[in-house]
Amino acid sequence: MMRSLYSGVAGLKTHQTRMDVIGNNIANVNTTAYKSQSMTFSDLMYQTTQAASGANPTTGVGGINARQIGLGAKTSAIKTAITTQGASQTTNDPFDIMITGDSFFIVNNGQNNYFTRDGSFYVDGAGNLAMTSTGYNVMGWKVDPNDASAIKQDTVSALRIMTTENMTYPPEATKSARISGIIDKNDTNVNAAAGKIMNLEFYDNQGYKYTAKLSVHSTTTDGTFTVQLDDILDSKGKTVLADKTKASLQQNNTNVTAPVLEFDLKNGSFKNVGTAGGTESTLTLHFDTGTFPSFTDITIDFSKCSNLNNNGSSTVSPIRGDAKGNGAGRKVGEMSGIEIQKDGMIYANYDNGCSRLLGQIAVATFANASGLAKEGDNLYSATQNSGDFDGIGKDITTGGGYMNTGVLEMSNVDLSSEFTEMITTQRGFQANSRIITVSDTLLEELTNLKR
């Protein structure tokens, strides 16, 4: 039989395999994070009809090259463009995450770790972050039990971000407040019997909201004013200060009925020279713990007040918290959303303005990512040629990568290249089929010789 028949058959098989690869690429043109494949050929083993011989220096006869006849082609390699980044697709889903860089998400089916670039995640019924397609748990690191603001990078585990504890943020009593603005001595409110009213809203340690009604009054001494506590109301506007002795303003731990706020008219500076003495610029709103066990004393800073001409209008007003916002207090916070940062840190946001670190998504990198084995469902597993996974993973930013939320990585298949490859594959297949046709014709001529 003619060797060309087998060469033609080998060519048909390899071109068919190449068409299978192309077809798989095109079929996955819209598969999330799919990595395109390409196939290369190599020639098949050769039949040597005459071995090579060297030159003869005695006779001067030159050498002769070997005579070898090839037996077709075979598949050399099927390569995956695994490190080629796919384009981004906007979804606006906060749990859709795209990796930029060469890293992989780590997911687990309960027994084994797998790796994927498919960042389409959701929160399952148990509160775990999981793959939408398979339900496999997304793996990462938990919060350091000794520091709620830090991550403990240890062996990866499932990220359970929706727990009963995480759904709310505890309340905190108000401890600090500050009053700022201008007191104008010509303000009719300051000179009225009721004074300039200031409402200081604050929280107790159970998260209930109250309002302390303070008032600023003028005195017979130019440039001096008094401040007093008039009432404390609950969130429904009902007084809780039936006994006026149970809450008071203090200076230097001493109750004072009407501390004097002295203002230097020359430069607008402030100092407190209340009846208890001292020059501190703060007062304390003190509560009797027997009557108000859930309340915490509030330090009120007046240092940002000034006595200036403001066309008869005073602008002083209280704000919860110190200059840095500390001690403002808060109500119980209900979870309002989840935020995943570029480094994979997961934070819960609450409607009381607070946030809490819930964990961090870890990633895996490999010395030879192309050596990963495909497992279907957009998953890969480690092999001896890819390098091992150490069980801990890495912070994605250490390798210069980052995560984007609300987007997914698209397939990196280039349709124009695939169609071109399909044309050349089709022509190659046709040409190899002609080898078989012509070889068959030659054999037919040979069989006809007996006629």
Helices and strands as residue ranges (DSSP letters): H 3-27, E 37-43, E 46-50, E 67-70, E 73-80, E 88-90, E 97-100, E 104-108, E 113-116, E 121-123, E 129-131, E 137-143, E 151-158, E 168-169, E 176-182, H 188-191, E 196-203, E 209-218, E 224-233, G 244-246, E 247-251, E 254-255, E 260-263, E 270-272, E 282-287, E 298-306, E 317-320, E 333-340, E 345-350, E 355-361, E 363-364, G 369-371, E 373-376, E 379-381, G 396-399, E 402-405, E 407-409, H 415-447, G 448-450
